[in-house]
Amino acid sequence: MVNALLDVTGFDQDKDEAFKLSLNVKKIIAIAEDTFAIFDDVAGEYVDHVGCEITVNGSLCYKILEPYQEVKDKFVRC
């Protein structure tokens, strides 16, 4: 049994950049669908992106680029 949610893509809204993220599943409190703005290089403007949000112990909250169902499926396999 894996105790980490591996290979999800986090998104830093302040820096407007993506990063790879692995989380300890025992620390995850909630996973929820979320819509947030990201810059689309092709369109040249900010667009709404449907991803998800993961909350972990200590009230840390991560925006995730992958869709909710994909992250939920990875979490269940852990």
Biopython code that builds the backbone (N, CA, C, O; Angstrom):
import numpy as np
from Bio.PDB.StructureBuilder import StructureBuilder

atoms = [
    (1, "MET", "N", (0.842, -1.193, 0.000)),
    (1, "MET", "CA", (0.000, 0.000, 0.000)),
    (1, "MET", "C", (0.879, 1.246, 0.000)),
    (1, "MET", "O", (1.803, 1.363, 0.805)),
    (2, "VAL", "N", (0.593, 2.152, -0.886)),
    (2, "VAL", "CA", (1.329, 3.403, -0.992)),
    (2, "VAL", "C", (0.716, 4.408, -0.025)),
    (2, "VAL", "O", (-0.506, 4.492, 0.095)),
    (3, "ASN", "N", (1.556, 5.168, 0.662)),
    (3, "ASN", "CA", (1.013, 6.154, 1.597)),
    (3, "ASN", "C", (1.214, 7.578, 1.108)),
    (3, "ASN", "O", (1.183, 8.526, 1.892)),
    (4, "ALA", "N", (1.425, 7.720, -0.212)),
    (4, "ALA", "CA", (1.607, 9.054, -0.783)),
    (4, "ALA", "C", (0.805, 9.182, -2.071)),
    (4, "ALA", "O", (0.741, 8.252, -2.875)),
    (5, "LEU", "N", (0.200, 10.337, -2.249)),
    (5, "LEU", "CA", (-0.476, 10.677, -3.493)),
    (5, "LEU", "C", (0.607, 11.265, -4.389)),
    (5, "LEU", "O", (1.073, 12.381, -4.158)),
    (6, "LEU", "N", (1.005, 10.514, -5.406)),
    (6, "LEU", "CA", (2.157, 10.881, -6.228)),
    (6, "LEU", "C", (1.745, 11.510, -7.550)),
    (6, "LEU", "O", (0.643, 11.292, -8.055)),
    (7, "ASP", "N", (2.655, 12.287, -8.086)),
    (7, "ASP", "CA", (2.530, 12.818, -9.447)),
    (7, "ASP", "C", (1.261, 13.610, -9.720)),
    (7, "ASP", "O", (0.600, 13.393, -10.735)),
    (8, "VAL", "N", (0.921, 14.515, -8.833)),
    (8, "VAL", "CA", (-0.129, 15.476, -9.142)),
    (8, "VAL", "C", (0.561, 16.800, -9.443)),
    (8, "VAL", "O", (1.680, 17.046, -8.994)),
    (9, "THR", "N", (-0.116, 17.641, -10.203)),
    (9, "THR", "CA", (0.471, 18.915, -10.593)),
    (9, "THR", "C", (-0.185, 20.038, -9.808)),
    (9, "THR", "O", (-1.351, 20.367, -10.026)),
    (10, "GLY", "N", (0.575, 20.620, -8.896)),
    (10, "GLY", "CA", (0.089, 21.749, -8.119)),
    (10, "GLY", "C", (0.187, 23.022, -8.938)),
    (10, "GLY", "O", (0.918, 23.078, -9.927)),
    (11, "PHE", "N", (-0.551, 24.045, -8.527)),
    (11, "PHE", "CA", (-0.516, 25.329, -9.225)),
    (11, "PHE", "C", (-0.421, 26.444, -8.200)),
    (11, "PHE", "O", (-1.279, 26.565, -7.325)),
    (12, "ASP", "N", (0.620, 27.261, -8.304)),
    (12, "ASP", "CA", (0.831, 28.407, -7.419)),
    (12, "ASP", "C", (0.200, 29.626, -8.084)),
    (12, "ASP", "O", (0.732, 30.141, -9.068)),
    (13, "GLN", "N", (-0.930, 30.090, -7.554)),
    (13, "GLN", "CA", (-1.631, 31.220, -8.159)),
    (13, "GLN", "C", (-0.847, 32.522, -8.038)),
    (13, "GLN", "O", (-0.940, 33.379, -8.916)),
    (14, "ASP", "N", (-0.084, 32.682, -6.975)),
    (14, "ASP", "CA", (0.693, 33.909, -6.803)),
    (14, "ASP", "C", (1.806, 34.016, -7.839)),
    (14, "ASP", "O", (2.059, 35.095, -8.375)),
    (15, "LYS", "N", (2.466, 32.903, -8.120)),
    (15, "LYS", "CA", (3.564, 32.891, -9.091)),
    (15, "LYS", "C", (3.095, 32.507, -10.488)),
    (15, "LYS", "O", (3.860, 32.596, -11.448)),
    (16, "ASP", "N", (1.842, 32.080, -10.604)),
    (16, "ASP", "CA", (1.262, 31.652, -11.876)),
    (16, "ASP", "C", (2.111, 30.565, -12.533)),
    (16, "ASP", "O", (2.434, 30.638, -13.718)),
    (17, "GLU", "N", (2.467, 29.548, -11.729)),
    (17, "GLU", "CA", (3.277, 28.465, -12.276)),
    (17, "GLU", "C", (2.876, 27.121, -11.681)),
    (17, "GLU", "O", (2.363, 27.036, -10.565)),
    (18, "ALA", "N", (3.124, 26.081, -12.459)),
    (18, "ALA", "CA", (2.807, 24.713, -12.043)),
    (18, "ALA", "C", (4.033, 24.060, -11.422)),
    (18, "ALA", "O", (5.166, 24.443, -11.711)),
    (19, "PHE", "N", (3.795, 23.068, -10.565)),
    (19, "PHE", "CA", (4.885, 22.314, -9.946)),
    (19, "PHE", "C", (4.387, 20.909, -9.618)),
    (19, "PHE", "O", (3.195, 20.706, -9.390)),
    (20, "LYS", "N", (5.305, 19.940, -9.595)),
    (20, "LYS", "CA", (4.953, 18.565, -9.240)),
    (20, "LYS", "C", (4.829, 18.457, -7.727)),
    (20, "LYS", "O", (5.571, 19.099, -6.985)),
    (21, "LEU", "N", (3.891, 17.645, -7.283)),
    (21, "LEU", "CA", (3.570, 17.559, -5.871)),
    (21, "LEU", "C", (3.285, 16.109, -5.490)),
    (21, "LEU", "O", (2.616, 15.385, -6.227)),
    (22, "SER", "N", (3.793, 15.697, -4.346)),
    (22, "SER", "CA", (3.472, 14.402, -3.745)),
    (22, "SER", "C", (3.038, 14.677, -2.312)),
    (22, "SER", "O", (3.699, 15.426, -1.592)),
    (23, "LEU", "N", (1.937, 14.077, -1.900)),
    (23, "LEU", "CA", (1.387, 14.340, -0.569)),
    (23, "LEU", "C", (1.207, 13.054, 0.219)),
    (23, "LEU", "O", (0.835, 12.022, -0.339)),
    (24, "ASN", "N", (1.471, 13.118, 1.509)),
    (24, "ASN", "CA", (1.221, 12.010, 2.421)),
    (24, "ASN", "C", (-0.297, 11.872, 2.571)),
    (24, "ASN", "O", (-0.960, 12.804, 3.026)),
    (25, "VAL", "N", (-0.844, 10.725, 2.195)),
    (25, "VAL", "CA", (-2.300, 10.561, 2.227)),
    (25, "VAL", "C", (-2.877, 10.662, 3.636)),
    (25, "VAL", "O", (-4.045, 11.015, 3.795)),
    (26, "LYS", "N", (-2.092, 10.362, 4.647)),
    (26, "LYS", "CA", (-2.582, 10.460, 6.025)),
    (26, "LYS", "C", (-2.801, 11.907, 6.445)),
    (26, "LYS", "O", (-3.514, 12.168, 7.415)),
    (27, "LYS", "N", (-2.195, 12.854, 5.726)),
    (27, "LYS", "CA", (-2.321, 14.273, 6.056)),
    (27, "LYS", "C", (-3.464, 14.946, 5.296)),
    (27, "LYS", "O", (-3.831, 16.076, 5.617)),
    (28, "ILE", "N", (-4.037, 14.264, 4.282)),
    (28, "ILE", "CA", (-5.088, 14.864, 3.465)),
    (28, "ILE", "C", (-6.401, 14.878, 4.234)),
    (28, "ILE", "O", (-6.856, 13.850, 4.736)),
    (29, "ILE", "N", (-7.000, 16.060, 4.317)),
    (29, "ILE", "CA", (-8.271, 16.230, 5.012)),
    (29, "ILE", "C", (-9.432, 16.203, 4.019)),
    (29, "ILE", "O", (-10.474, 15.606, 4.293)),
    (30, "ALA", "N", (-9.249, 16.860, 2.847)),
    (30, "ALA", "CA", (-10.344, 16.954, 1.880)),
    (30, "ALA", "C", (-9.808, 17.133, 0.464)),
    (30, "ALA", "O", (-8.741, 17.708, 0.248)),
    (31, "ILE", "N", (-10.579, 16.625, -0.489)),
    (31, "ILE", "CA", (-10.325, 16.842, -1.912)),
    (31, "ILE", "C", (-11.647, 17.318, -2.500)),
    (31, "ILE", "O", (-12.678, 16.671, -2.315)),
    (32, "ALA", "N", (-11.622, 18.447, -3.210)),
    (32, "ALA", "CA", (-12.858, 18.993, -3.766)),
    (32, "ALA", "C", (-12.605, 19.585, -5.147)),
    (32, "ALA", "O", (-11.525, 20.105, -5.425)),
    (33, "GLU", "N", (-13.620, 19.500, -6.008)),
    (33, "GLU", "CA", (-13.512, 20.133, -7.319)),
    (33, "GLU", "C", (-13.414, 21.639, -7.118)),
    (33, "GLU", "O", (-14.038, 22.195, -6.213)),
    (34, "ASP", "N", (-12.629, 22.295, -7.965)),
    (34, "ASP", "CA", (-12.434, 23.736, -7.838)),
    (34, "ASP", "C", (-12.180, 24.327, -9.215)),
    (34, "ASP", "O", (-11.551, 23.696, -10.064)),
    (35, "THR", "N", (-12.665, 25.520, -9.428)),
    (35, "THR", "CA", (-12.406, 26.258, -10.663)),
    (35, "THR", "C", (-11.588, 27.483, -10.298)),
    (35, "THR", "O", (-11.957, 28.247, -9.406)),
    (36, "PHE", "N", (-10.464, 27.665, -11.000)),
    (36, "PHE", "CA", (-9.603, 28.807, -10.727)),
    (36, "PHE", "C", (-9.002, 29.305, -12.035)),
    (36, "PHE", "O", (-8.991, 28.589, -13.037)),
    (37, "ALA", "N", (-8.506, 30.529, -12.019)),
    (37, "ALA", "CA", (-7.977, 31.155, -13.233)),
    (37, "ALA", "C", (-6.507, 30.803, -13.428)),
    (37, "ALA", "O", (-5.705, 30.875, -12.497)),
    (38, "ILE", "N", (-6.169, 30.420, -14.667)),
    (38, "ILE", "CA", (-4.771, 30.210, -15.046)),
    (38, "ILE", "C", (-4.540, 30.941, -16.359)),
    (38, "ILE", "O", (-5.477, 31.175, -17.123)),
    (39, "PHE", "N", (-3.287, 31.301, -16.618)),
    (39, "PHE", "CA", (-2.966, 32.008, -17.856)),
    (39, "PHE", "C", (-2.815, 31.000, -18.982)),
    (39, "PHE", "O", (-2.047, 30.045, -18.871)),
    (40, "ASP", "N", (-3.548, 31.216, -20.065)),
    (40, "ASP", "CA", (-3.485, 30.363, -21.252)),
    (40, "ASP", "C", (-2.561, 31.036, -22.261)),
    (40, "ASP", "O", (-2.889, 32.092, -22.804)),
    (41, "ASP", "N", (-1.399, 30.418, -22.513)),
    (41, "ASP", "CA", (-0.422, 30.995, -23.437)),
    (41, "ASP", "C", (-0.978, 31.140, -24.851)),
    (41, "ASP", "O", (-0.642, 32.097, -25.549)),
    (42, "VAL", "N", (-1.811, 30.218, -25.274)),
    (42, "VAL", "CA", (-2.371, 30.257, -26.629)),
    (42, "VAL", "C", (-3.369, 31.401, -26.762)),
    (42, "VAL", "O", (-3.317, 32.168, -27.723)),
    (43, "ALA", "N", (-4.278, 31.513, -25.795)),
    (43, "ALA", "CA", (-5.296, 32.562, -25.830)),
    (43, "ALA", "C", (-4.720, 33.922, -25.437)),
    (43, "ALA", "O", (-5.268, 34.962, -25.804)),
    (44, "GLY", "N", (-3.609, 33.911, -24.688)),
    (44, "GLY", "CA", (-3.004, 35.162, -24.242)),
    (44, "GLY", "C", (-3.782, 35.860, -23.147)),
    (44, "GLY", "O", (-3.682, 37.076, -22.986)),
    (45, "GLU", "N", (-4.562, 35.090, -22.389)),
    (45, "GLU", "CA", (-5.361, 35.679, -21.318)),
    (45, "GLU", "C", (-5.641, 34.631, -20.242)),
    (45, "GLU", "O", (-5.385, 33.441, -20.431)),
    (46, "TYR", "N", (-6.168, 35.095, -19.117)),
    (46, "TYR", "CA", (-6.548, 34.174, -18.050)),
    (46, "TYR", "C", (-7.868, 33.494, -18.413)),
    (46, "TYR", "O", (-8.799, 34.133, -18.903)),
    (47, "VAL", "N", (-7.925, 32.200, -18.163)),
    (47, "VAL", "CA", (-9.131, 31.416, -18.431)),
    (47, "VAL", "C", (-9.467, 30.600, -17.182)),
    (47, "VAL", "O", (-8.599, 30.315, -16.357)),
    (48, "ASP", "N", (-10.730, 30.234, -17.062)),
    (48, "ASP", "CA", (-11.138, 29.371, -15.953)),
    (48, "ASP", "C", (-10.674, 27.949, -16.222)),
    (48, "ASP", "O", (-10.832, 27.430, -17.328)),
    (49, "HIS", "N", (-10.107, 27.331, -15.211)),
    (49, "HIS", "CA", (-9.629, 25.955, -15.308)),
    (49, "HIS", "C", (-10.318, 25.138, -14.228)),
    (49, "HIS", "O", (-10.330, 25.526, -13.059)),
    (50, "VAL", "N", (-10.891, 24.006, -14.619)),
    (50, "VAL", "CA", (-11.540, 23.129, -13.649)),
    (50, "VAL", "C", (-10.530, 22.078, -13.212)),
    (50, "VAL", "O", (-10.148, 21.196, -13.981)),
    (51, "GLY", "N", (-10.114, 22.193, -11.978)),
    (51, "GLY", "CA", (-9.176, 21.247, -11.385)),
    (51, "GLY", "C", (-9.745, 20.820, -10.054)),
    (51, "GLY", "O", (-10.936, 20.530, -9.940)),
    (52, "CYS", "N", (-8.901, 20.780, -9.053)),
    (52, "CYS", "CA", (-9.393, 20.472, -7.712)),
    (52, "CYS", "C", (-8.505, 21.134, -6.667)),
    (52, "CYS", "O", (-7.466, 21.718, -6.976)),
    (53, "GLU", "N", (-8.940, 21.023, -5.452)),
    (53, "GLU", "CA", (-8.241, 21.624, -4.325)),
    (53, "GLU", "C", (-8.060, 20.534, -3.273)),
    (53, "GLU", "O", (-8.999, 19.804, -2.953)),
    (54, "ILE", "N", (-6.847, 20.431, -2.740)),
    (54, "ILE", "CA", (-6.569, 19.452, -1.691)),
    (54, "ILE", "C", (-6.184, 20.200, -0.424)),
    (54, "ILE", "O", (-5.275, 21.031, -0.433)),
    (55, "THR", "N", (-6.882, 19.898, 0.662)),
    (55, "THR", "CA", (-6.577, 20.491, 1.960)),
    (55, "THR", "C", (-5.883, 19.437, 2.812)),
    (55, "THR", "O", (-6.333, 18.294, 2.901)),
    (56, "VAL", "N", (-4.776, 19.843, 3.439)),
    (56, "VAL", "CA", (-4.021, 18.930, 4.294)),
    (56, "VAL", "C", (-3.938, 19.498, 5.705)),
    (56, "VAL", "O", (-4.290, 20.653, 5.941)),
    (57, "ASN", "N", (-3.464, 18.665, 6.651)),
    (57, "ASN", "CA", (-3.288, 19.113, 8.041)),
    (57, "ASN", "C", (-2.591, 20.460, 8.084)),
    (57, "ASN", "O", (-1.726, 20.748, 7.257)),
    (58, "GLY", "N", (-2.963, 21.266, 9.034)),
    (58, "GLY", "CA", (-2.354, 22.575, 9.178)),
    (58, "GLY", "C", (-3.003, 23.613, 8.288)),
    (58, "GLY", "O", (-2.472, 24.712, 8.126)),
    (59, "SER", "N", (-4.151, 23.279, 7.705)),
    (59, "SER", "CA", (-4.925, 24.182, 6.856)),
    (59, "SER", "C", (-4.208, 24.591, 5.575)),
    (59, "SER", "O", (-4.546, 25.616, 4.983)),
    (60, "LEU", "N", (-3.233, 23.812, 5.140)),
    (60, "LEU", "CA", (-2.602, 24.082, 3.852)),
    (60, "LEU", "C", (-3.550, 23.645, 2.752)),
    (60, "LEU", "O", (-4.191, 22.598, 2.844)),
    (61, "CYS", "N", (-3.630, 24.456, 1.713)),
    (61, "CYS", "CA", (-4.544, 24.164, 0.621)),
    (61, "CYS", "C", (-3.776, 24.263, -0.697)),
    (61, "CYS", "O", (-3.121, 25.271, -0.961)),
    (62, "TYR", "N", (-3.855, 23.230, -1.513)),
    (62, "TYR", "CA", (-3.162, 23.202, -2.797)),
    (62, "TYR", "C", (-4.164, 23.197, -3.938)),
    (62, "TYR", "O", (-5.126, 22.429, -3.915)),
    (63, "LYS", "N", (-3.949, 24.048, -4.936)),
    (63, "LYS", "CA", (-4.701, 24.002, -6.181)),
    (63, "LYS", "C", (-4.034, 22.945, -7.048)),
    (63, "LYS", "O", (-2.809, 22.929, -7.169)),
    (64, "ILE", "N", (-4.820, 22.064, -7.651)),
    (64, "ILE", "CA", (-4.308, 20.958, -8.443)),
    (64, "ILE", "C", (-4.868, 21.069, -9.857)),
    (64, "ILE", "O", (-6.070, 21.269, -10.036)),
    (65, "LEU", "N", (-3.995, 20.939, -10.868)),
    (65, "LEU", "CA", (-4.437, 21.079, -12.247)),
    (65, "LEU", "C", (-5.245, 19.884, -12.749)),
    (65, "LEU", "O", (-6.136, 20.048, -13.582)),
    (66, "GLU", "N", (-4.941, 18.681, -12.249)),
    (66, "GLU", "CA", (-5.685, 17.511, -12.697)),
    (66, "GLU", "C", (-7.139, 17.600, -12.237)),
    (66, "GLU", "O", (-7.429, 18.176, -11.188)),
    (67, "PRO", "N", (-8.051, 17.027, -13.023)),
    (67, "PRO", "CA", (-9.465, 17.035, -12.634)),
    (67, "PRO", "C", (-9.710, 16.260, -11.341)),
    (67, "PRO", "O", (-8.950, 15.358, -10.990)),
    (68, "TYR", "N", (-10.764, 16.620, -10.653)),
    (68, "TYR", "CA", (-11.133, 16.006, -9.376)),
    (68, "TYR", "C", (-11.181, 14.483, -9.460)),
    (68, "TYR", "O", (-10.594, 13.798, -8.622)),
    (69, "GLN", "N", (-11.875, 13.946, -10.466)),
    (69, "GLN", "CA", (-12.056, 12.492, -10.551)),
    (69, "GLN", "C", (-10.722, 11.773, -10.707)),
    (69, "GLN", "O", (-10.521, 10.708, -10.124)),
    (70, "GLU", "N", (-9.810, 12.345, -11.487)),
    (70, "GLU", "CA", (-8.489, 11.729, -11.676)),
    (70, "GLU", "C", (-7.710, 11.684, -10.360)),
    (70, "GLU", "O", (-7.088, 10.670, -10.043)),
    (71, "VAL", "N", (-7.742, 12.765, -9.603)),
    (71, "VAL", "CA", (-7.044, 12.812, -8.312)),
    (71, "VAL", "C", (-7.719, 11.872, -7.318)),
    (71, "VAL", "O", (-7.044, 11.169, -6.565)),
    (72, "LYS", "N", (-9.039, 11.860, -7.316)),
    (72, "LYS", "CA", (-9.774, 10.965, -6.415)),
    (72, "LYS", "C", (-9.423, 9.508, -6.709)),
    (72, "LYS", "O", (-9.229, 8.720, -5.784)),
    (73, "ASP", "N", (-9.339, 9.144, -7.994)),
    (73, "ASP", "CA", (-8.983, 7.771, -8.370)),
    (73, "ASP", "C", (-7.575, 7.414, -7.896)),
    (73, "ASP", "O", (-7.347, 6.303, -7.417)),
    (74, "LYS", "N", (-6.631, 8.345, -8.027)),
    (74, "LYS", "CA", (-5.264, 8.111, -7.538)),
    (74, "LYS", "C", (-5.269, 7.925, -6.020)),
    (74, "LYS", "O", (-4.577, 7.056, -5.488)),
    (75, "PHE", "N", (-6.056, 8.747, -5.334)),
    (75, "PHE", "CA", (-6.138, 8.698, -3.874)),
    (75, "PHE", "C", (-6.696, 7.349, -3.412)),
    (75, "PHE", "O", (-6.182, 6.757, -2.462)),
    (76, "VAL", "N", (-7.728, 6.869, -4.072)),
    (76, "VAL", "CA", (-8.347, 5.599, -3.703)),
    (76, "VAL", "C", (-7.358, 4.452, -3.875)),
    (76, "VAL", "O", (-7.362, 3.513, -3.080)),
    (77, "ARG", "N", (-6.512, 4.513, -4.898)),
    (77, "ARG", "CA", (-5.529, 3.457, -5.135)),
    (77, "ARG", "C", (-4.424, 3.455, -4.083)),
    (77, "ARG", "O", (-3.719, 2.457, -3.932)),
    (78, "CYS", "N", (-4.266, 4.563, -3.352)),
    (78, "CYS", "CA", (-3.244, 4.622, -2.303)),
    (78, "CYS", "C", (-3.693, 3.768, -1.154)),
    (78, "CYS", "O", (-2.988, 3.664, -0.150)),
]
sb = StructureBuilder()
sb.init_structure("model")
sb.init_model(0)
sb.init_chain("A")
sb.init_seg("    ")
for serial, (resi, resn, name, xyz) in enumerate(atoms, 1):
    if name == "N":
        sb.init_residue(resn, " ", resi, " ")
    sb.init_atom(name, np.array(xyz, "f"), 0.0, 1.0, " ", f" {name:<3s}", serial, name[0])
structure = sb.get_structure()
